[in-house]
Amino acid sequence: MPEAPIGKSWRFTVIEGSKRDEMVRVMRAGLDARKASGEETGSARWTANCMAEAPVTVFVHNPEGIHPWLPREPNPSWMELADVQPIGAAIENMLLAAQALGIGSLWIADVWYAYRELNAWLGTEDQMVAAVSFGYPDENPAPRPRKPLSEIVRYL
């Protein structure tokens, strides 16, 4: 049986130390560019502040993926969905491991508002899936409210 490729669709870039300040500057510059073009950036400013405080941020890329603004053909997009699922599982595993070690984490999608700027700074053409910041929390908030199972699960 041929050996399966391991982590074929995963690329992680760890940012720490003095590179963190550069990363946050790039993120904020991207947000400024989006704002100047009239785009709404939601909670991305708050996220940039969290990234500035966290000692480590990990960017997660999919080298097999297509950038969000590029056209997709129907069939290849199925493969992209198959590639991004294990990436999400890898991120979740990082979050669970961090929690077990008493380390706080933030799964960040807001990096998409500075997607081009961050990718250029990171020196990659790969599809950016997300980023995750890690650090020791200075608070322990209550869990966010969740919808009841009856609203999100259907039994047949």
Secondary structure, DSSP 8 states (H G I E B T S, - for coil): -----SSTT-EEEEEETTHHHHHHHHHHHHHHHHHHTT---TTHHHHHHHHHH-SEEEEEEETTS--TTS---HHHHHHHHHHHHHHHHHHHHHHHHHHHTT-EEEEE-GGGGGHHHHHHHHT--SEEEEEEEEE--S----------HHHH----
